[in-house]
Amino acid sequence: MRICGLDEVGRGSLAGPLVAAAIILRASISNLKDSKKLNLKQRNKLYKKILKNAEVVEVEIISARQINNRGMGWANKQVFKNLIKRIEADKYIIDGNLKIKKTISIVKADTKIPEVMAASIVAKVTRDMLMKELHKKYPSYGWRTNVGYGTGYHVRAIREYGSVHYHRSVFVTTAIKNSKF
């Protein structure tokens, strides 16, 4: 049975894209965990192992502009729909509780299902690499280390320099209004 695991990264970020991955594993990979439970070195090592040993690895990106125009609810579903269209599998398992045709949603699947753990890692490493590239263009926001999330440094930088088109306007407005930074 071909099981496709799907997971996304960056849903709560103030800047950057939503990135999702879909993985079908050829064989089991040891030491897989949810990407949030791995340090940078562990994630990068497993990322290489997954790319080398997976049968299918697909990544989908929804830009900050698309999120600003259509909303995070739309983006969160669309990113998975786009991936599913590109992959033939017997079963599609998504982390969370989204209701999407052809899929099984399991809360905390990224801690239970190897394919979803692998998708979590690939999505996280991919998004972090994208944000580190964007940091070179916009170093004031500290994206090299905060990868677009609402850290104190990032919120203070938005207050000082304003936002750029990689920021998510609704998220930034809420963060600025509710921030103690």
Secondary structure, 3 states (H helix, E strand, C coil): CCEEEEEEECCCCCECCEEEEEEEECCCCCCCCCHHHCCHHHHHHHHHHHHHHEEEEEEEEECHHHHHHHCHHHHHHHHHHHHHHHCCCCEEEEECCCCCCCEEEECCHHHCCHHHHHHHHHHHHHHHHHHHHHHHHCHHHCHHHHCCCCCHHHHHHHHHHCCCCCECHHHHHHHHHHCCC
